[in-house]
Amino acid sequence: MMPDTQRRKQKLQTREHLIEVALYQLAKGGLVATRTSDIANAAKVAHGTIFAHFPTREILLDAVIDEFGMRITKRLHELVSSNCGMKELLEAHLRGIGEYEAFYTRLVSEGHLLHESARNSLIMIQSAISFHLIQAAEGEMEACKIRRMPVNLLFNTWIGLIHYYLINGDLFAPDGSVLERYSGQLVEHYMNLIRKD
Amino acid sequence: MKMCIACGMPMKTQKDFAMGDEKRDYCIYCARPDGTMQSYEEKLESMTGFIVKTQGLDEKAAQNAAKGMLAKLPAWKV
């Protein structure tokens, strides 16, 4: 018989594997349209195995979004130093989401169709990002490097620009990554908008 | 990397921890001036205010989101 610790370890590994496969499948097929059976097939497990780990589809979706949120906020923390300037932060933000571009795009374009806790997770992710951006922005406003403006509009203008390009990726970069193609241009443009002459 | 049990922030350097004490499980933003951890009500109020200030959401919507976020964190999980 398998010892308890080994069984727990194996259970944890299966759970992590399912989350990893789900991240990929949901990015590919969409958060609303992907079926749990698609994820089970891709993970090469029985359909019931999914529900042994995640009792409902919503719970699975929450676990995947939370895992994504944790990775992206940790990555941002790794990429930024405490005295990072606004431009470096915007670049780090795009590098962070660029690693999961397809999933992030699905999350923001389908966000309003998802259940409440999934939407809350997206607000939490944006909270972590805005925390860094606004900390830098307030410093640069104080130093007269960028214009004074309400920080929510500063943040939403940036997010709105990025999301518009991502959601319409089929028009902006039909054959590849939106962020690889436009990151430099978008950061430059946004800095020009907020920079103080 | 350790994460704050009360708000989820990753704590990378010593100054991210409450009172600069790396043995603590909560961050500088979740600590009161005397170093003790803020209560649920204090955290809910400050998190709601933070979302309104940084993302411009309606106050009630922000409070709902903050409640949902806090419910997932180890310090407030039921």
Interface residues (C-beta under 8 A of the other chain):
Chain A: D66 M70 T73 K74 H77 E78 S82 E116 S117 R119 N120 S121 I123 M124 Q126 S127 A128 S130 F131 I134 P150 V151 N152 L153 F155 N156
Chain B: M1 M3 G8 M9 P10 K12 T13 K15 M47 F50 I51 V52 K53 T54 Q55 G56 L57 N64 A65 G68 M69 K72
